[in-house]
Amino acid sequence: MKKWISPGRTAALKRLALELGMEFEENDAMHDLALLRHFRCYRQTNRSRKVFHVLKKKHALLDYVLQVFDLRWTVSTGKSSRTFYQTMFFIRSQSLALPDFYLRPEHFLHRIGAWLGMQDIDFVEYPEFSHHNVLKGEDEDLVRQLVVKPQLAGMFRLNREWFVEGLGYYLVLYKQKRLLTPEEIKDLITRGVQLYQMLRSEESVSLPDPGAQPEAGPESMPV
């Protein structure tokens, strides 16, 4: 076992996968990380990137694959190096038809960048959302039409830590350079499923409501 895979975390996430009725893989055996190569969360890393602790849920009828995994990469600067970890929610589904977009918390330097002409798609109708987020996209009209809806603006109204990326059939959600606990992963999955439901095509079949309260057990997972 590689030293950067903590036995305690591995065991905890195996139990979480069992609780949620998900498959568990210690490493990215299917090399699904390559699907993220067009996203910023992938390009911010380097060739040292590794995916491990993969929780996976497939549903042929609703045509989606949902994954949560830990991402690791190391950045070397001269004589020193620093390793980063990040837990990510990733869903791919033909019920999605997303323009290329990127949402992240807005900080003071981003506001300076906006004054200097850097892209930040703002919405007059959602001032708090626009104040607390930087939103970018190659096709601004499509992003305005398909991405920012009242529910999404409400979810990220006071955003200070969530990053979202979408493109085509793919959607990712994460907290940058944050390794999440099992309890935080449950919240990540719930938020990710809610986000998927907001952004999926109107004519597609939805995932079960994550807000529902089914009986306890593995089937209670909100996917």
C-alpha positions in Angstrom: 0.0 0.0 0.0 1.4 3.4 -0.9 2.2 5.5 2.1 -0.1 8.3 1.0 -3.1 6.1 1.3 -4.0 6.2 5.0 -5.3 2.8 6.2 -7.7 4.5 8.6 -9.2 6.7 5.8 -9.4 3.7 3.5 -11.3 1.7 6.0 -13.7 4.6 6.9 -14.5 5.2 3.2 -15.1 1.5 2.6 -17.6 1.6 5.4 -19.2 4.7 3.9 -19.4 3.1 0.5 -21.2 0.1 2.1 -23.6 2.4 4.0 -24.5 4.3 0.8 -24.7 1.2 -1.4 -21.8 2.3 -3.6 -18.9 0.3 -5.1 -15.4 1.0 -3.6 -12.1 0.9 -5.4 -8.9 1.8 -3.6 -7.4 3.1 -6.9 -8.7 4.4 -10.2 -8.6 1.1 -11.9 -10.7 2.3 -14.8 -8.6 5.5 -15.3 -11.6 7.7 -15.1 -9.5 10.7 -14.2 -8.7 11.1 -17.9 -12.3 12.2 -18.4 -11.5 15.3 -16.5 -8.6 16.4 -18.7 -10.5 19.4 -20.0 -11.4 20.8 -16.6 -9.4 23.3 -14.5 -9.4 20.9 -11.6 -7.3 18.5 -13.7 -5.1 21.2 -15.3 -4.2 22.6 -11.9 -2.4 19.4 -11.1 0.6 17.7 -12.9 1.9 14.3 -14.0 2.1 13.3 -10.4 -1.7 13.3 -10.1 -3.3 10.1 -8.7 -6.9 9.2 -8.0 -7.7 6.9 -5.1 -10.6 6.0 -2.7 -13.1 5.8 -5.4 -16.8 5.5 -4.4 -19.0 4.7 -7.4 -22.6 4.4 -8.2 -23.9 3.3 -11.7 -27.5 3.4 -12.8 -28.2 2.0 -16.3 -31.9 3.0 -16.3 -31.3 6.6 -15.4 -28.1 6.6 -17.4 -25.6 8.1 -15.1 -22.4 7.2 -13.3 -21.7 9.1 -10.0 -18.2 9.0 -8.4 -16.6 10.5 -5.4 -12.8 10.2 -5.1 -9.7 11.7 -3.6 -7.2 13.4 -5.9 -3.5 13.8 -5.0 -0.7 15.7 -6.6 2.7 17.0 -5.7 4.3 20.3 -6.7 8.1 20.6 -6.5 9.8 23.9 -6.1 13.6 23.6 -6.1 14.6 21.7 -3.0 11.2 21.4 -1.5 7.9 19.9 -2.5 4.3 20.1 -1.4 1.5 17.6 -1.7 -2.1 18.5 -2.2 -5.3 16.5 -1.6 -8.8 17.2 -2.9 -12.1 15.2 -2.6 -14.3 15.5 -5.7 -17.8 14.7 -6.8 -18.0 13.7 -10.5 -21.2 12.7 -12.4 -21.5 11.9 -16.1 -24.9 11.5 -17.7 -26.5 12.0 -21.0 -29.2 13.9 -19.2 -26.8 16.7 -19.0 -26.1 19.1 -22.0 -23.8 21.7 -20.4 -21.9 24.5 -21.9 -18.3 24.9 -20.7 -18.5 26.8 -17.4 -16.5 27.3 -14.2 -17.9 28.7 -10.9 -15.7 29.5 -8.0 -15.8 31.8 -4.9 -15.0 35.4 -5.6 -12.3 37.2 -3.6 -10.9 40.7 -3.7 -8.3 40.0 -6.3 -11.1 38.6 -8.7 -12.9 42.0 -8.3 -9.7 43.8 -9.3 -9.4 41.4 -12.3 -13.0 42.2 -13.3 -12.2 45.9 -13.2 -9.3 45.1 -15.6 -11.5 43.3 -18.0 -11.2 39.6 -16.9 -14.4 37.6 -17.5 -16.9 37.3 -14.8 -20.5 36.7 -15.8 -22.8 38.8 -13.5 -26.5 38.6 -13.0 -28.5 41.8 -12.1 -31.3 39.6 -10.9 -29.0 37.7 -8.5 -26.8 40.3 -6.9 -25.6 38.3 -3.9 -24.8 35.3 -6.1 -22.8 37.5 -8.4 -21.0 39.2 -5.5 -19.8 36.0 -4.0 -18.9 34.0 -7.2 -16.8 34.2 -10.2 -18.5 32.6 -13.2 -16.8 32.0 -16.5 -17.8 30.3 -19.7 -16.9 30.2 -23.4 -20.5 30.8 -24.5 -21.8 33.5 -22.2 -25.3 33.4 -23.6 -25.6 29.6 -23.1 -24.2 29.9 -19.6 -26.8 32.5 -18.8 -29.6 30.4 -20.3 -28.7 26.9 -19.1 -26.6 27.2 -15.9 -27.7 30.0 -13.6 -31.3 29.3 -12.4 -33.0 30.6 -9.3 -32.3 27.3 -7.4 -28.6 27.4 -8.3 -28.3 31.1 -7.4 -29.8 30.3 -4.0 -27.5 27.3 -3.4 -24.4 29.4 -4.0 -25.7 32.8 -2.9 -23.1 33.1 -0.1 -20.5 30.8 -1.6 -17.1 30.9 0.1 -15.7 27.4 -0.7 -17.5 25.5 -3.5 -16.0 25.1 -7.0 -18.2 23.8 -9.8 -17.2 22.9 -13.4 -19.4 21.6 -16.2 -18.9 20.5 -19.8 -21.2 18.4 -22.0 -22.2 15.3 -20.1 -19.8 16.0 -17.2 -20.3 17.9 -13.9 -17.8 18.2 -11.0 -18.1 19.7 -7.5 -15.3 20.2 -5.0 -13.7 22.3 -2.3 -10.3 23.3 -3.7 -7.4 21.5 -2.0 -9.6 20.0 0.7 -9.7 16.4 1.7 -13.2 15.8 3.1 -14.3 13.6 6.0 -16.8 10.8 5.5 -19.6 13.1 7.0 -18.5 15.9 4.7 -18.6 13.5 1.7 -22.3 12.7 2.5 -23.0 16.5 2.2 -20.9 16.6 -1.0 -23.0 13.9 -2.6 -26.2 15.5 -1.5 -25.2 18.9 -2.9 -23.8 17.3 -6.1 -27.1 15.4 -6.8 -29.1 18.5 -6.1 -26.9 20.4 -8.6 -27.3 17.7 -11.2 -31.1 17.9 -10.8 -31.0 21.6 -11.4 -28.8 21.4 -14.5 -30.1 18.3 -16.2 -32.2 18.6 -19.4 -35.9 19.3 -18.7 -37.1 16.3 -20.7 -34.8 13.8 -19.0 -35.7 11.5 -16.1 -34.5 12.9 -12.8 -32.6 11.1 -10.0 -34.5 10.4 -6.9 -35.0 13.4 -4.7 -32.1 13.7 -2.2 -34.3 15.5 0.2 -36.6 12.5 0.6 -36.5 10.5 3.8 -36.5 6.8 2.9 -36.0 4.0 5.4 -32.5 3.7 6.8 -30.0 1.4 5.0 -27.9 1.4 1.9 -30.9 2.2 -0.3 -31.2 5.6 1.5 -28.4 7.1 -0.6 -29.8 10.1 -2.5 -29.0 8.8 -5.9 
